[in-house]
Amino acid sequence: MERSIRPTAGSLNSLLVLEVAVRHASLSRAAIELGLSQPAVSRHIATLEDRLRQPLFERNNNRITPTANATRLADAVALGLGHVDQAWSEVLAAPETDEVTLACTFGFADQWLMPRHSDLRASLGGTRVRVVTTDQLGDIDLSRLDAAVVWDPSRMPERPYFPLIPAETFPVCTPGFLADHPEAADGLSALPPESFLHFDTGSSGFLTWPGWFEQAGLPLPRFGKAPEFDAYPFLLQAVLDGEGIALGWLGLVDQLLENGRLVRAGPSVFSRETAYYVQHRPVLDETGALARLLAWFQAQAPHR
C-alpha cells in the first residue's frame, strides 16, 4: 500500500520529548525521565517550535506552561504510544503451542503445586507444563513467560491477573514442639527467643514475626539469633525437625496441617486480601494450552 511521506518525518524523537515535557510541565523533570540533559530537551522543543512556526510553551521565568496545541500534540503522541505498547505486547507474546511456562516461588511449587501437579497434568491432557522456580521473581523477565504466580501483580500492570489464595498468616509448629514448651499455652511471647524461625520475605510485603505480633495484638517478644531462611521449604523442614516455630501461610501448609505433622499455634492474621495471584499473558486462543492452564487455576481458587 502506497503511503505519502508523513509531515512528522524527522520529528518523532522530538515529539516523544514533547509528550514527556507536557506531562511534567517541566523541562528538567522531562530530562530526568528521558535520561537526557536539559539543553538536549530544550533543543528538541526548539526544533518542533521551528518546524511548527509557533511556540509550544509559555515561559515565565523558570516555569513553563504548555500551549493548547502542545497539549493536543502530546495527547496524540501518548495515544499512539499506547497503541504501539499494545501491539508490542501482542507481538512479543509467544505463539500458542502445546506447552506453557509457569513461574512461581520454591515454596509455592513445593507446598501448593506439587501435590496438585498430577491433577494439573491430567486436566491439560498432553500439554507440557514447564515450571520455573525462584524466590526472587523480580530477577526474571516475566514478560517471556506464559503465566506466573506472584505476590504483586503491579510489576506488570498490562497483564491480566486473578486472585488465587487469600492472605491468611498464622504460627505453625510440630505437636512435639508444643509438648516441649508448655509455656506457649500462656502466649507465644513466653517462648525462648531462639524458638522463632524467620523467613526472608524480601519485598513481597508478606508478614514477618514483628508484623504478626503487632496485628495479632500480642506483646512483642525478644527474638534470638535464629537463622533467617531464604527458601520457604527449608524453613518448613526446620520446623518439622522441631527446631522452632514459624509463620505459615494458607495454601502452603495445608497438607502438613491435615496430616497432623504441623499444628496451628496462634490466631490468624489477614494483612491484605490476597497473598498469591495468577498473572498471565493475553489469551489468544480460548481452546489453547494457556487457556486450559488458567481454567485449572481458576478452579483451584476459593469461591468467595
N, C-alpha and C positions, 0 to 999 in steps of 0.2 A: 504494500500500500504506500503510495507516494505521500510525502509529508513536507510541507514547506518549512523553511528554516525558522525556528522559533525566535521571537523578538528577545527572549530572555537568554539566548545563547551567549556564553561568556560571562553571565552574571549569576550563575547558580550558586557558586560559593558565597558570593556577597549576599544573595537572598537568604541563605542559611544563617549568615551572621546577623542579618536584619531581624529575622524571626527571634533570635535569642536576645538581641538588644531591645526589641519592643517588649518582649515578655518580661524582662527585668527592668525596663526603663532606665537602663544604666549601661554605659559602655564598659566600665571597669568590671562589673559583675558578668557581663557577656564575655569579656576577655578571659575571666577565670574559668567559666564553664567550658569555653571552647579551647582553652589551653593556648591562647594567643596573647600577644602583647596588646596593650590598649591602643598604641599607634596603629597596629595592624587592623584592629577592629574599626578604627576611625577611617582608615584608607578604604576599607570595603564599603562603608557607609557613603563616603565621599564619591566613590565610583558609581554607586547607584544614583545618588543625587545628580551627578553629572549626566548620566545616561537618561534619567527621567526629567531632567531640567526643572527640578523643584526640590525644595528642602523636605526632608523626611522627619526631622525632629526640630522642635522649638527649643532653643538653648537659652537657659537663664543661669548665668554663672556656671557652676559645676553640675547643674541639674538639666536633664533633657526630658522632653515630653514628646512622644510620637504623634505625628500628624494623623488625620483620619486616613489618608492614603497609605501611610506607612503601616497602620494597623490593618488595613484591608489587605495589603500585600503579605504581611506577617501571618494573618489568619489563613490565607490561601496556601502559604508555604507549610504551615502546621498541618492543614488538612491533607496536603499532598504527601507529607512525610508519614502521616498516619496510614494512608493507602499503601505507601511503599513498605512500611513496617509490617502491615498485614500480609502483603504479597511475599515479603521476605520470609516470614514465619511459615507460610504455606509451602514455599519452595524448599525451605530448609527441612520441613517435616519429611521424615523418611517415607518412601512409598510403602503402601500396605504390603506386607509379606506375611508368611505363615510363621512369624517369630516376633516376639515382643521382648523388650528390655525394660526391666523394672529396677529402680534404685531404692534402697532402704538402709536403715542402720543395722549394725550387727545384732543389737538386742531385739529389734523388731523381727529380723529374719529368724533368729534362734528361737524366740519365745512365742511369736504370733504366727509367722508364715510357715515355719517348718511343720508344725502339727497339722496344718491345713493344706500342705503342698500337694499331697496325693489328690485331694478333692479338687484343688485348682487345676491340676493337670487333667483330671478326668472331665472337668467341665469344659476345658478348652479343646478336647479331642486330641488331634495330632499337633497342635500348636506348641512350639518350644518357647519356654519362658526362661530368659537369661536374667539372673539376679545379680546386680552389682551392690555389694555391701560395703558401707563405710560409716563411721560415726562422725565424719566430717563432710556432710553433704555439700557444704559450701565450697569444698575444694574440687568438685567435679562439675562439668558442664551439663546441667540437667536438660538443656535445650536439645542435646543429641540423643536423649533417651525418650522412650515412649511414655513412661509413667514413673512416678516416684512417690514414695510415702514420706511426707515431710511434716515438720513441726510448724513451719511458717510459709504459707503459700505466697506471701507478698514479694518474695525474691523474684518471682516470675509472674507479674500481675496479668500478663497477656494470656496465660494458660488457665483453662478452666480447672476447677477442683471441687471436691465434695468431702464432707467430714466422714471420718471412719471410726474413730474411737474417742469417747468423751474423756475429758481430763479429770480423772479421779486418782488421787495420790494417798497412800496410807502406809504405815510401817509394816514390815514383814520380818519374820524370823522363824526359826525352827521351833517345834514344840519343846525340844530338849533345851534350847536356849532359855525359854521362859521358865522351865523347871529349875534350871540352874540359877535363875535370877528372880526369885520371888518378890524382890523389891519393886519389880516392874508393875506389880499389881497396884502400887500406890502412885504410879505415874512414871512415864519414861524418863523424866528428868532425874529420877533417882538412880538410873543405871550408871555404871562406871563410864568415865569419859571415853575410854578407848573402845567401848562397845558400839559406838556409832560409826558405821561404814559409809563412806562418801562416794558419790558418783560425779564425775566431771560433766556437768550439763552443757558446757560451752556457752554459746549464745542462744540456746534454744528457748530460754525462758521457763524451762521446767523448774519445779521446786527443788531446793536444797533443804538440808535439815533446818537451818535457821528460819527459812521461809515457812516451812511446815509448822514448826512450833509457834511462830507468830500467828499464822492463820488459824491454827487449831486453838488458839487462846491459852496455850500452856506455857509454864515457866521455861525459859531457855536454859538448857543445862550447859555445863562445861563440856567442850569437845576435846578429846585427846588427839594424839598424833597418829590416828589410824590412817592407813594408806588411802589415796584417792584413786578410784578406778576409772579408766577412760574407755572401757568397753563394758556394757551392761551384763553380758553373760558371765564375765569374770567376777563382777560384783555379786551376782546371784550365787555363783559357785562358792564364794567365800561365806555367804550367808548359810548356804546348805551345809557347809563344813563346820558350822557352829561358831564362826569367828566373830559374829556380832549381828546387829540389826541394821536394816537398810530401808530406804523408801521404795515401795512397789507401786507400779502403775497398772491401772486397769488395762487388760489386754495383754500385758507382758508377764503377769504372774498367775494368770487364771488357772492354768493346768496344775501348777505347783500347789495352789490352794485347794483345788478339787481333789488331788490325790493325797492331801494331808502332809506333804513334805514341808510346806510353809503354812504359817497361820498369820492372820491379821493381829497386829499388836497395838493398834491405836485407831482413832477415828479417821474417816476420810476427809480430805480437803479438796475443794474444787477451785483451783486457782484461775481457771479460764474455762471456756465452754468446750473446746476441742483440743485434744492432745495431738492427734495424727490426722492428716488429710491425705487423700489421694489426688495428686495433681498430674495432668496428662496433656499431651499434645492434642490438637483438634482431631476429632474422629472424621476421617474422610470416607470410610466405608462402614455403614451401620451393621454389616454382617461380618466384618473383618476381625482379625485377631485382637486388635486393641479394644474394639467394642465389646468383644466377649470377655476380655480381661476385666474391663471396667464394670460390666454387668455382674461378674462374680464378686468383685469387691463391694459393690453396692448391696448385694445380697447378704454380705457379712456385717454390714454396718447396722447398728441397733436402730430400730424404728422408734423415733421419739416424736 
